[in-house]
Amino acid sequence: MTINKLTASFGKLSGESLELKEGLNVICAPNESGKSTWCAFVRAMLYGVDSSERQKTGHLPDKLRYAPWSGAAMQGEMELTSGGKDITITRTTKLKSAPMREFSAVYTGTNVPVDGLDGSNAGQVLTGASKEVFRRSAFIEQGSIAVTGSPELEKRISAIVSTGDEDCSFTEADSRLRAWQRSRRFNTRGKLPELEKRIADTKNRLAELDAAAAESERLAEQLEQGRQNCRQLETAVTESRKTARRDVLANLQSLRKEINDASDAHESAAQKRDDCRAALSGCMIGDRKPQEVEPEVKADIAKCLELKAVSEKKTSPALPVVMLVLALALIAAAMFALPASFKVYALAAGGVLLVLAAFLYARLIKARGVAHDAGRQRKLLLSKYKAQNEDGINACFDEYLRLYDEFTAADEDEKRKVKALARLRMSQEAAEARTLQDLDFSGGDNEAAQLKRELDAARHSCDLLSARISEIKGRIETLGDPLVLGSELKNMESLHNMMQTEFDAIALALETLRAADADIQSRFSPELGRLAAQYMSVVTDGRYESVLINRDFTAKTKLMGDTVPREMEYLSAGTLDLMYLAVRLAVCTLALPKDAVCPLILDDTLVNLDAERTAQAMKLLGEIAKQRQVILFTCKEV
């Protein structure tokens, strides 16, 4: 296959064209001029643009990286020669989300489509290699000269050096076997660990079912015993309550009788006290206290005696009458009998006697008034006590003392009765309070309350047992039917044995595959290394004589005369590029079909080479260009 002309609307390329020829094509252009874009365009025309690729950190997919800067739709045309026929392939964009998805392939200058060529297989048919093989052999991107392994490239080279079957790849087979192995067991993941976990879980569930059933039976027995205990306690509580109520009622009735008796006694005492008070109040002295009355009574008696003495004091009018008679006689004598010389004396004496008689009579009248007043006052004092004399006052006082003593005794008796009644009522209150406690069958200290608490505790224990039994039964229902679980366990153990057998077989297959791969490797690596060594010798003018290539396509080379090959870390950038260029060319020789002769495309591959090495590389590319088209994009003159 030879590329003749490219026309692109791709990235910075806006309708630009690039004409090529057979043999060696060197496109020298400065950086940022579109060399890498032309390389990417060739790959896109052959294999299309992957529209499913997503943008990631540090990676921009081709559908975004090479979107036309002009804003036009991504599209292009490639004119090529393949199998002696000129073909023009075109890719255009109908949907923005699927760039260059529309494909056409016609014979150049006609509208005749090329049979068997479409957008999905164009690269494979024209180059004879898949996209992955093409990128790792004939397509050398900038900065990616080293070959990276892939199952497709490995199949291609293994087929060439072994059986010719491209469907066989150690990496793919190893990867597939490992995937099968990992699907069965990978550390703690995979079908086997999952199955083992399910088996262990099922065994645990069966064991838990057995334990739960045993515990349920044990708890059921405890529950039955607890319920029997509850029934016994219920009977004991009922009898204890009856006894407590009977005792309390008897005690209360006894107290009520005592209180009624005490109340009747108090009422009698109170009545007697009231009667005594009424009698005391009805006496002449009244209901005053003796210490107040006695001095007054004594004073009244003394006063009565004094007034009696005054009232009974004798007064005689004889002396005044005698003196009046003498006075009248003297006056009469003076008037009628006595001489004049004696008249004056007789009249004077008569006047004196008359005055004295008047004075004495006045005193008599006054004394009689005093005696009368004293008698009246005495009567008043005696009437105060309704007595006839002082003895009556004493008798009245004695009666008062008797009534007062009776009242005092009755009052004291009433007070005693009141206190006794109060004590009984206090006893009743205490008894009623005790009655509340005695009849408190929940929080009290009586036997019934204690039995009730024992009953509540027993019932609570039964409730807990019932709840636990229900929980266990629910758990048993959740765990499932033991028969079903046992059947499932047998099936899982059978499946586990089968899968373990498969796992062991896969492990054996992996060992066998590695042994076979080692055998293929012994033929694969030397063939590729031999071709790479030839190319390396050409580009280094014979200085490096061999190249050793590992399965992952890392390589090391040996100088002429050295006994130990040099690792790539010890090579200069230019020598490293030459070594990997030699490996690439060897891969192209081995991996690409000779009938398709796929073009070799290089993007700034010689940038790290000095002038001498560049000349040697160009010499080698010129030799290769005699067999296949070589397209070199470079930023320096070669």
C-alpha positions as CSV (number, residue, x, y, z in Angstrom):
1,M,0.0,0.0,0.0
2,T,1.2,3.5,-0.9
3,I,-0.3,6.8,0.2
4,N,-0.5,9.3,-2.7
5,K,-2.3,12.3,-1.4
6,L,-3.9,13.5,1.8
7,T,-6.5,16.3,2.1
8,A,-7.6,17.1,5.7
9,S,-9.9,19.3,7.7
10,F,-8.4,18.0,11.0
11,G,-7.1,20.0,13.9
12,K,-5.1,22.9,12.6
13,L,-5.3,21.6,9.1
14,S,-8.1,23.4,7.3
15,G,-8.6,21.9,3.8
16,E,-4.8,21.4,3.4
17,S,-3.3,18.7,1.1
18,L,-0.1,16.7,1.3
19,E,1.1,14.8,-1.8
20,L,3.4,11.8,-1.3
21,K,5.3,9.3,-3.4
22,E,6.6,5.9,-3.3
23,G,9.9,5.3,-1.4
24,L,11.2,7.7,1.1
25,N,9.2,10.9,1.8
26,V,10.8,13.4,4.1
27,I,8.5,16.3,5.2
28,C,10.7,18.8,7.0
29,A,8.8,21.5,8.8
30,P,9.2,23.5,12.0
31,N,7.5,22.6,15.3
32,E,3.8,23.5,15.6
33,S,3.4,23.3,11.8
34,G,1.1,20.2,11.9
35,K,3.5,17.3,11.4
36,S,1.9,15.3,14.3
37,T,-1.5,16.3,13.1
38,W,-0.8,14.8,9.7
39,C,0.3,11.6,11.4
40,A,-2.8,11.4,13.5
41,F,-4.9,12.2,10.4
42,V,-3.4,9.2,8.5
43,R,-4.3,6.9,11.5
44,A,-7.8,8.4,11.7
45,M,-8.4,7.9,7.9
46,L,-7.3,4.3,8.2
47,Y,-8.9,3.3,11.5
48,G,-11.4,6.1,12.2
49,V,-11.8,8.2,15.4
50,D,-12.9,6.5,18.6
51,S,-16.0,8.5,19.6
52,S,-16.5,6.5,22.8
53,E,-13.2,7.7,24.3
54,R,-13.7,10.0,27.2
55,Q,-11.7,12.9,28.5
56,K,-9.6,12.2,31.6
57,T,-7.1,14.0,33.6
58,G,-3.9,14.5,31.5
59,H,-5.5,12.9,28.5
60,L,-7.5,14.5,25.7
61,P,-9.3,12.1,23.2
62,D,-8.7,12.5,19.5
63,K,-12.2,13.7,18.9
64,L,-11.5,16.7,21.0
65,R,-7.8,17.1,20.4
66,Y,-8.2,17.2,16.6
67,A,-11.5,19.0,16.3
68,P,-10.9,21.5,13.4
69,W,-9.8,24.9,14.6
70,S,-11.9,26.5,11.9
71,G,-15.1,25.2,13.4
72,A,-15.8,23.1,10.3
73,A,-16.8,19.4,10.5
74,M,-13.9,16.9,10.9
75,Q,-13.3,15.2,7.6
76,G,-10.7,14.1,5.1
77,E,-9.7,12.2,2.0
78,M,-6.8,9.8,1.3
79,E,-5.7,8.7,-2.2
80,L,-3.7,5.5,-2.1
81,T,-2.6,2.6,-4.2
82,S,-3.2,-0.9,-2.9
83,G,-2.9,-4.2,-4.8
84,G,-2.1,-2.2,-8.0
85,K,-5.3,-0.2,-7.8
86,D,-5.8,3.4,-7.0
87,I,-8.4,3.9,-4.2
88,T,-9.8,7.1,-2.7
89,I,-11.2,6.8,0.8
90,T,-13.2,9.6,2.4
91,R,-14.4,10.1,6.0
92,T,-16.9,12.8,6.9
93,T,-18.8,13.9,9.9
94,K,-22.6,13.7,10.1
95,L,-23.1,13.9,13.8
96,K,-20.7,16.0,15.9
97,S,-20.7,13.3,18.6
98,A,-19.4,10.8,16.0
99,P,-16.6,12.5,14.0
100,M,-15.5,11.0,10.7
101,R,-18.0,8.2,11.1
102,E,-19.3,8.4,7.5
103,F,-17.0,6.4,5.3
104,S,-16.7,5.8,1.6
105,A,-14.1,4.0,-0.6
106,V,-14.2,4.2,-4.3
107,Y,-11.7,3.6,-7.1
108,T,-10.0,6.9,-7.8
109,G,-11.6,8.9,-10.6
110,T,-14.8,6.8,-10.4
111,N,-17.8,6.4,-8.2
112,V,-17.3,2.6,-8.1
113,P,-17.2,1.5,-4.5
114,V,-14.5,-0.9,-3.4
115,D,-16.0,-4.1,-2.3
116,G,-15.3,-5.4,1.2
117,L,-13.9,-2.1,2.4
118,D,-15.8,-0.1,5.0
119,G,-15.1,2.3,7.9
120,S,-14.6,-0.5,10.4
121,N,-12.1,-2.6,8.5
122,A,-10.3,-0.2,6.2
123,G,-7.1,-0.1,8.2
124,Q,-7.0,-3.8,8.7
125,V,-7.6,-4.5,5.0
126,L,-5.2,-1.9,3.6
127,T,-2.3,-2.3,6.0
128,G,-2.8,-5.9,6.9
129,A,-2.6,-5.0,10.6
130,S,-5.0,-4.1,13.3
131,K,-4.9,-0.6,14.8
132,E,-3.0,-1.8,17.8
133,V,-0.4,-3.7,15.7
134,F,-0.1,-0.7,13.3
135,R,0.5,1.7,16.2
136,R,3.2,-0.6,17.7
137,S,5.0,-1.3,14.5
138,A,4.8,0.9,11.4
139,F,3.3,4.0,13.1
140,I,6.0,5.8,15.2
141,E,4.5,8.7,17.1
142,Q,6.5,11.6,18.4
143,G,8.2,10.6,21.7
144,S,6.8,7.0,21.4
145,I,9.6,5.2,19.5
146,A,9.8,2.4,22.1
147,V,7.6,-0.6,21.3
148,T,4.9,-1.4,23.9
149,G,3.4,-4.9,24.0
150,S,-0.1,-5.8,23.2
151,P,-1.9,-9.1,22.8
152,E,-2.5,-8.5,19.1
153,L,1.1,-7.7,18.3
154,E,2.1,-10.7,20.4
155,K,-0.3,-13.0,18.4
156,R,1.1,-11.7,15.2
157,I,4.7,-12.3,16.0
158,S,4.1,-15.6,17.8
159,A,2.1,-16.8,14.7
160,I,5.0,-16.0,12.5
161,V,7.7,-17.7,14.6
162,S,5.5,-20.7,15.6
163,T,2.3,-22.1,14.2
164,G,1.0,-19.4,12.0
165,D,-2.2,-19.1,14.0
166,E,-2.9,-15.5,14.9
167,D,-5.7,-16.4,17.2
168,C,-3.2,-17.5,19.9
169,S,-1.7,-15.1,22.4
170,F,0.0,-16.0,25.6
171,T,-1.0,-12.7,27.1
172,E,-4.6,-13.1,26.1
173,A,-4.7,-16.7,27.2
174,D,-2.9,-16.0,30.4
175,S,-5.1,-13.0,31.0
176,R,-8.2,-15.0,30.2
177,L,-7.1,-17.9,32.4
178,R,-6.2,-15.5,35.2
179,A,-9.6,-13.8,34.8
180,W,-11.2,-17.2,35.1
181,Q,-9.1,-18.0,38.0
182,R,-9.8,-14.6,39.6
183,S,-13.5,-15.1,38.9
184,R,-13.3,-18.2,41.0
185,R,-10.8,-17.0,43.7
186,F,-8.8,-13.9,44.1
187,N,-7.7,-13.3,47.7
188,T,-11.0,-13.0,49.5
189,R,-13.0,-12.3,46.3
190,G,-14.4,-14.6,43.6
191,K,-17.0,-17.3,43.1
192,L,-15.2,-19.7,45.4
193,P,-14.8,-17.4,48.4
194,E,-18.4,-16.2,47.8
195,L,-19.6,-19.8,47.7
196,E,-17.5,-20.7,50.7
197,K,-18.9,-17.7,52.5
198,R,-22.4,-18.9,51.5
199,I,-21.6,-22.4,52.7
200,A,-20.2,-21.1,56.0
201,D,-23.2,-18.9,56.3
202,T,-25.6,-21.7,55.6
203,K,-23.8,-24.0,58.1
204,N,-23.9,-21.1,60.6
205,R,-27.6,-20.7,59.9
206,L,-28.2,-24.5,60.4
207,A,-26.2,-24.4,63.6
208,E,-28.0,-21.3,64.7
209,L,-31.3,-23.0,63.8
210,D,-30.3,-26.0,66.0
211,A,-29.2,-23.8,68.8
212,A,-32.3,-21.6,68.5
213,A,-34.6,-24.7,68.5
214,A,-32.8,-26.0,71.6
215,E,-33.0,-22.6,73.3
216,S,-36.7,-22.3,72.4
217,E,-37.5,-25.6,74.0
218,R,-35.5,-24.7,77.1
219,L,-37.2,-21.3,77.4
220,A,-40.6,-22.9,76.8
221,E,-40.0,-25.2,79.8
222,Q,-38.9,-22.2,81.9
223,L,-42.0,-20.3,80.7
224,E,-44.3,-23.2,81.7
225,Q,-42.7,-23.3,85.1
226,G,-42.9,-19.5,85.4
227,R,-46.6,-19.6,84.5
228,Q,-47.3,-22.3,87.2
229,N,-45.4,-20.1,89.7
230,C,-47.6,-17.1,88.5
231,R,-50.8,-19.1,89.1
232,Q,-49.6,-20.1,92.6
233,L,-48.7,-16.5,93.4
234,E,-52.0,-15.3,92.0
235,T,-53.8,-17.6,94.5
236,A,-51.6,-16.5,97.3
237,V,-52.1,-12.8,96.4
238,T,-55.9,-13.3,96.4
239,E,-56.0,-15.0,99.8
240,S,-53.6,-12.5,101.3
241,R,-55.7,-9.6,100.1
242,K,-58.9,-11.2,101.5
243,T,-57.1,-11.7,104.9
244,A,-55.7,-8.2,104.8
245,R,-59.1,-6.7,104.0
246,R,-60.8,-8.7,106.7
247,D,-58.3,-7.8,109.4
248,V,-58.4,-4.1,108.3
249,L,-62.2,-4.0,108.4
250,A,-62.3,-5.7,111.8
251,N,-59.7,-3.2,113.2
252,L,-61.6,-0.3,111.7
253,Q,-64.9,-1.5,113.1
254,S,-63.4,-1.9,116.6
255,L,-62.0,1.5,116.4
256,R,-65.3,3.0,115.2
257,K,-67.1,1.3,118.1
258,E,-64.6,2.7,120.6
259,I,-64.9,6.1,119.0
260,N,-68.7,5.9,119.1
261,D,-68.5,4.9,122.8
262,A,-66.0,7.7,123.5
263,S,-68.2,10.2,121.6
264,D,-71.2,9.2,123.6
265,A,-69.2,9.5,126.8
266,H,-68.0,12.8,125.7
267,E,-71.5,14.0,124.9
268,S,-72.7,12.9,128.4
269,A,-69.7,14.6,130.0
270,A,-70.3,17.7,128.0
271,Q,-74.0,17.6,128.9
272,K,-73.1,17.2,132.6
273,R,-70.6,20.0,132.3
274,D,-73.2,22.2,130.7
275,D,-75.7,21.3,133.4
276,C,-73.1,22.1,136.1
277,R,-72.3,25.3,134.4
278,A,-75.9,26.2,134.1
279,A,-76.4,25.4,137.8
280,L,-73.3,27.4,138.7
281,S,-74.5,30.3,136.5
282,G,-77.9,30.0,138.2
283,C,-76.6,30.5,141.7
284,M,-76.4,34.0,143.3
285,I,-72.6,34.1,143.0
286,G,-72.4,33.0,139.3
287,D,-69.7,31.1,137.5
288,R,-66.8,33.1,138.6
289,K,-63.8,31.6,140.1
290,P,-63.5,31.0,143.9
291,Q,-60.4,33.0,144.2
292,E,-62.3,36.0,142.8
293,V,-65.5,35.3,144.8
294,E,-64.2,34.4,148.2
295,P,-62.7,37.8,149.1
296,E,-65.8,39.5,147.9
297,V,-68.1,37.2,150.0
298,K,-66.0,37.7,153.1
299,A,-66.0,41.4,152.5
300,D,-69.8,41.3,152.1
301,I,-70.3,39.3,155.3
302,A,-68.0,41.7,157.2
303,K,-70.0,44.6,155.8
304,C,-73.3,43.0,156.7
305,L,-72.1,42.5,160.2
306,E,-70.9,46.0,160.4
307,L,-74.2,47.3,158.9
308,K,-76.1,45.1,161.3
309,A,-74.2,46.6,164.2
310,V,-75.0,50.1,163.0
311,S,-78.6,49.3,162.3
312,E,-79.2,47.7,165.6
313,K,-77.6,50.5,167.7
314,K,-80.1,51.8,170.3
315,T,-81.0,55.6,170.4
316,S,-83.3,57.0,173.2
317,P,-85.2,60.3,172.9
318,A,-85.4,60.6,176.7
319,L,-82.6,63.1,177.2
320,P,-83.7,65.5,174.6
321,V,-87.3,65.3,176.0
322,V,-86.0,65.9,179.5
323,M,-84.0,68.8,178.4
324,L,-86.9,70.1,176.3
325,V,-89.1,69.8,179.4
326,L,-86.6,71.5,181.6
327,A,-86.1,74.3,179.0
328,L,-89.8,74.8,178.7
329,A,-90.1,74.8,182.5
330,L,-87.3,77.3,182.9
331,I,-88.8,79.5,180.3
332,A,-92.2,79.1,181.8
333,A,-90.8,79.9,185.3
334,A,-89.0,82.9,184.0
335,M,-92.1,84.0,182.3
336,F,-94.5,83.4,185.0
337,A,-92.8,82.5,188.3
338,L,-89.4,83.8,188.8
339,P,-88.5,87.3,189.6
340,A,-87.2,89.6,186.9
341,S,-83.7,89.4,188.2
342,F,-83.8,85.6,187.6
343,K,-85.8,85.8,184.3
344,V,-82.8,86.5,182.3
345,Y,-80.9,83.7,183.8
346,A,-83.8,81.4,183.6
347,L,-84.5,82.3,180.0
348,A,-80.8,81.9,179.2
349,A,-80.7,78.6,180.9
350,G,-83.9,77.6,179.2
351,G,-82.6,78.7,175.8
352,V,-79.4,76.7,176.3
353,L,-81.4,73.7,177.4
354,L,-83.7,74.2,174.4
355,V,-80.7,74.4,172.0
356,L,-79.1,71.5,173.6
357,A,-82.4,69.5,173.4
358,A,-82.7,70.5,169.8
359,F,-79.1,69.4,169.2
360,L,-79.6,66.1,170.9
361,Y,-82.8,65.5,169.0
362,A,-81.0,66.3,165.8
363,R,-78.4,63.8,166.7
364,L,-81.0,61.3,167.5
365,I,-82.7,61.8,164.2
366,K,-79.4,61.4,162.4
367,A,-78.4,58.3,164.3
368,R,-81.8,56.8,163.5
369,G,-81.2,57.7,159.7
370,V,-77.8,56.1,159.8
371,A,-79.2,53.0,161.4
372,H,-82.0,52.9,158.9
373,D,-79.5,53.3,156.0
374,A,-77.3,50.6,157.5
375,G,-80.3,48.3,157.7
376,R,-81.3,49.0,154.2
377,Q,-77.8,48.4,152.9
378,R,-77.6,45.2,154.9
379,K,-80.8,44.1,153.3
380,L,-79.4,44.9,149.9
381,L,-76.3,42.8,150.6
382,L,-78.4,40.0,151.9
383,S,-80.6,40.2,148.9
384,K,-77.5,39.8,146.7
385,Y,-77.2,36.3,148.1
386,K,-80.9,35.9,148.8
387,A,-80.0,35.3,152.4
388,Q,-81.8,36.4,155.6
389,N,-78.6,36.9,157.5
390,E,-74.9,36.3,157.3
391,D,-75.3,32.6,157.8
392,G,-77.3,32.6,154.6
393,I,-74.5,34.3,152.8
394,N,-72.1,31.6,154.1
395,A,-74.6,28.9,153.0
396,C,-74.9,30.5,149.6
397,F,-71.1,30.6,149.4
398,D,-71.0,27.0,150.4
399,E,-73.6,26.1,147.8
400,Y,-71.5,28.0,145.2
401,L,-68.4,26.1,146.2
402,R,-70.2,22.9,145.9
403,L,-71.6,23.8,142.4
404,Y,-68.2,25.1,141.4
405,D,-66.5,21.9,142.4
406,E,-69.1,19.9,140.5
407,F,-68.6,22.1,137.5
408,T,-64.9,21.8,137.7
409,A,-65.1,18.0,138.0
410,A,-67.5,17.8,135.1
411,D,-65.4,20.2,133.0
412,E,-62.2,18.1,133.8
413,D,-64.2,15.0,133.0
414,E,-65.3,16.5,129.7
415,K,-61.8,17.5,128.8
416,R,-60.6,14.0,129.6
417,K,-63.3,12.6,127.4
418,V,-62.3,15.1,124.7
419,K,-58.7,14.0,124.9
420,A,-59.7,10.4,124.9
421,L,-61.9,10.9,121.9
422,A,-59.1,12.9,120.2
423,R,-56.7,10.1,120.9
424,L,-59.1,7.6,119.5
425,R,-59.7,9.7,116.4
426,M,-55.9,10.1,116.0
427,S,-55.7,6.3,116.3
428,Q,-58.5,6.1,113.7
429,E,-56.5,8.3,111.4
430,A,-53.4,6.3,112.0
431,A,-55.4,3.2,111.5
432,E,-56.9,4.6,108.3
433,A,-53.4,5.5,107.1
434,R,-52.2,2.1,108.0
435,T,-55.3,0.8,106.3
436,L,-54.2,2.5,103.0
437,Q,-50.8,0.9,103.4
438,D,-52.3,-2.4,104.4
439,L,-54.6,-2.2,101.4
440,D,-51.8,-1.0,99.1
441,F,-51.2,-4.2,97.3
442,S,-48.6,-2.7,95.0
443,G,-46.2,-0.4,96.9
444,G,-46.9,-1.4,100.5
445,D,-44.9,-3.5,102.9
446,N,-47.7,-6.0,103.6
447,E,-47.6,-9.6,102.7
448,A,-50.1,-9.2,99.8
449,A,-47.9,-6.4,98.4
450,Q,-44.8,-8.4,98.6
451,L,-46.6,-11.3,97.0
452,K,-47.9,-9.0,94.3
453,R,-44.4,-7.8,93.6
454,E,-43.2,-11.3,93.3
455,L,-46.1,-12.0,91.0
456,D,-45.3,-9.0,88.9
457,A,-41.6,-10.0,88.7
458,A,-42.7,-13.6,87.8
459,R,-45.1,-12.2,85.1
460,H,-42.4,-9.9,83.8
461,S,-40.0,-12.8,83.6
462,C,-42.7,-14.8,81.7
463,D,-43.2,-11.8,79.4
464,L,-39.5,-11.7,78.7
465,L,-39.4,-15.4,78.1
466,S,-42.4,-15.1,75.7
467,A,-40.8,-12.2,73.9
468,R,-37.5,-14.1,73.7
469,I,-39.3,-17.2,72.4
470,S,-41.2,-15.1,69.8
471,E,-37.9,-13.5,68.8
472,I,-36.3,-16.9,68.5
473,K,-39.2,-18.2,66.4
474,G,-39.0,-15.1,64.2
475,R,-35.3,-15.7,63.8
476,I,-36.0,-19.4,63.0
477,E,-38.5,-18.3,60.4
478,T,-36.0,-15.8,59.0
479,L,-33.2,-18.4,58.9
480,G,-35.4,-20.6,56.8
481,D,-36.5,-24.2,56.6
482,P,-33.7,-26.6,57.8
483,L,-34.6,-29.1,55.2
484,V,-34.3,-26.5,52.4
485,L,-31.1,-25.2,53.9
486,G,-29.6,-28.7,54.1
487,S,-30.5,-29.3,50.5
488,E,-29.0,-26.0,49.5
489,L,-25.8,-26.8,51.5
490,K,-25.4,-30.1,49.7
491,N,-25.9,-28.4,46.3
492,M,-23.4,-25.6,47.2
493,E,-20.8,-28.1,48.5
494,S,-21.2,-30.1,45.2
495,L,-20.8,-26.8,43.3
496,H,-17.8,-25.9,45.4
497,N,-16.1,-29.2,44.7
498,M,-16.7,-28.7,41.0
499,M,-15.5,-25.1,41.0
500,Q,-12.5,-26.1,43.1
501,T,-11.7,-28.8,40.5
502,E,-12.0,-26.1,37.8
503,F,-9.8,-23.8,39.8
504,D,-7.1,-26.4,40.2
505,A,-7.4,-27.2,36.5
506,I,-7.0,-23.6,35.6
507,A,-3.9,-23.4,37.8
508,L,-2.5,-26.4,36.0
509,A,-3.4,-24.8,32.7
510,L,-1.6,-21.6,33.7
511,E,1.5,-23.6,34.6
512,T,1.3,-25.5,31.3
513,L,0.7,-22.2,29.4
514,R,3.8,-20.6,31.0
515,A,5.9,-23.6,30.0
516,A,4.6,-23.4,26.5
517,D,5.1,-19.6,26.5
518,A,8.7,-20.1,27.6
519,D,9.2,-22.4,24.7
520,I,7.7,-19.9,22.2
521,Q,9.7,-17.1,23.9
522,S,12.8,-19.1,23.2
523,R,12.0,-18.9,19.5
524,F,10.2,-15.5,19.4
525,S,12.7,-13.3,21.1
526,P,15.8,-14.5,19.3
527,E,14.2,-14.0,15.8
528,L,13.1,-10.5,16.7
529,G,16.4,-9.8,18.3
530,R,18.3,-11.1,15.3
531,L,16.5,-8.7,12.9
532,A,16.8,-5.8,15.3
533,A,20.6,-6.5,15.7
534,Q,21.0,-6.3,11.9
535,Y,19.2,-2.9,11.8
536,M,21.2,-1.7,14.8
537,S,24.5,-2.7,13.2
538,V,23.5,-0.8,10.1
539,V,22.6,2.5,11.9
540,T,25.6,2.3,14.2
541,D,28.1,1.3,11.4
542,G,28.7,-2.1,13.1
543,R,29.5,-0.7,16.5
544,Y,26.6,-2.6,18.3
545,E,26.3,-6.2,17.3
546,S,23.3,-7.6,19.2
547,V,19.9,-6.6,20.7
548,L,18.2,-8.6,23.4
549,I,14.4,-8.1,23.5
550,N,12.1,-9.1,26.4
551,R,8.5,-10.1,26.2
552,D,7.3,-6.6,27.1
553,F,9.6,-5.3,24.2
554,T,12.0,-3.6,26.5
555,A,15.5,-4.2,25.1
556,K,19.2,-3.9,25.8
557,T,22.1,-3.9,23.3
558,K,25.8,-5.0,23.3
559,L,28.8,-3.3,21.9
560,M,31.1,-5.1,19.6
561,G,33.6,-6.9,21.8
562,D,31.6,-6.5,25.1
563,T,30.6,-9.5,27.0
564,V,27.7,-8.0,28.9
565,P,24.8,-6.1,27.1
566,R,24.0,-2.6,28.2
567,E,20.7,-1.8,29.9
568,M,18.8,1.0,28.3
569,E,19.4,3.2,31.4
570,Y,23.1,3.3,30.5
571,L,22.5,4.3,26.8
572,S,22.5,7.9,25.5
573,A,19.2,9.3,24.2
574,G,20.4,9.0,20.6
575,T,21.6,5.4,21.0
576,L,18.4,4.5,22.8
577,D,16.3,5.9,19.9
578,L,18.5,4.0,17.4
579,M,18.0,0.7,19.4
580,Y,14.2,1.1,19.5
581,L,14.1,2.2,15.9
582,A,15.9,-1.0,15.1
583,V,13.4,-2.9,17.2
584,R,10.5,-1.1,15.4
585,L,11.9,-2.0,12.0
586,A,12.3,-5.6,13.2
587,V,8.7,-5.7,14.4
588,C,7.6,-4.2,11.1
589,T,9.4,-7.0,9.3
590,L,8.0,-9.7,11.5
591,A,4.5,-8.4,12.3
592,L,3.4,-6.8,9.0
593,P,2.4,-8.9,6.0
594,K,4.8,-8.7,3.1
595,D,2.0,-8.6,0.5
596,A,0.3,-5.5,2.0
597,V,3.6,-3.6,2.5
598,C,2.2,-1.1,5.0
599,P,3.8,2.4,4.9
600,L,6.3,3.3,7.7
601,I,5.3,6.6,9.3
602,L,7.7,8.4,11.6
603,D,7.0,11.6,13.5
604,D,10.3,13.4,14.6
605,T,11.8,10.0,15.3
606,L,15.4,11.2,14.6
607,V,15.3,14.3,16.8
608,N,17.8,13.0,19.4
609,L,20.4,11.9,16.8
610,D,23.5,13.8,15.9
611,A,24.4,14.4,12.3
612,E,26.4,11.2,11.9
613,R,23.8,9.0,13.5
614,T,21.0,10.8,11.5
615,A,22.9,10.1,8.3
616,Q,23.2,6.4,9.2
617,A,19.5,6.2,10.1
618,M,18.5,7.9,6.9
619,K,20.7,5.4,5.0
620,L,18.7,2.6,6.7
621,L,15.4,4.2,6.0
622,G,16.5,4.6,2.4
623,E,17.1,0.9,2.2
624,I,13.7,0.1,3.8
625,A,12.0,2.6,1.4
626,K,13.0,0.3,-1.4
627,Q,10.6,-2.2,0.0
628,R,7.8,-0.1,1.6
629,Q,6.8,3.6,1.5
630,V,8.5,5.6,4.3
631,I,7.0,8.9,5.4
632,L,9.3,10.8,7.8
633,F,8.1,14.0,9.4
634,T,11.0,15.9,10.9
635,C,11.8,19.4,12.2
636,K,15.5,19.3,11.2
637,E,17.3,19.0,7.9
638,V,18.4,15.4,7.1
